[in-house]
Amino acid sequence: MECRDNGYHGGSPTNRKVIPQFRLENVRFRSVDEMDWALLSELQADARLSYSELSRRVHLSPPAVAERVRRLEDAGVITGYHAHVDLARAGRTVVALIRMSCYGARCVLNSPEITGWPEIMQIHRITGDACSMLTVTAGSIEEFEAVIDRLAPYGQPSSTMVLSTPLGWRPVTPPGSDGSEAPSRRR
């Protein structure tokens, strides 16, 4: 096991405490249980909730809530906290899906440069006759056309304009769930 010095430098080296270095493979995480799903549900609805308010809603103490949330973060179940932004009100009125058929080494999947383009919201590696699907937003058709032109050196882009988005986001629920409250376990 790799260890690191904890910064204590008093006395001889044999008196130093050694703390195991954090590594993801050292994190032992049990499966997500019903209480974790309750916390995830509340945080997905409002990520700004305090531990105190979360504890009131899920009927756990604030320290227990903080520990569970920390474990969910450490295990990579919770990957961040984000604001949902209305694209049109933020000036991004054009939304499109672009299928990219790339050939050779110059592919959008291998280009760190493309991940920095502000118009590209998502890049998915896909199956079929194309290698990737991009979600792109722009302030105008002219800006969108410029993105298509910038993508051309990477392969063949094929775009589909989004007319409306009936379901833009939905919270993650337990596998097999229909979105309603999880059924109680039989005892």
PyMOL commands that set and color helices and strands:
alter all, ss='L'
color gray80, all
select helices_A, chain A and resi 13-15+24-26+34-45+51-58+62-74+108-110+114-116+141-154
alter helices_A, ss='H'
color red, helices_A
select strands_A, chain A and resi 3-5+18-20+94-101+120-125+132-138+156-161
alter strands_A, ss='S'
color yellow, strands_A
deselect
rebuild
show_as cartoon
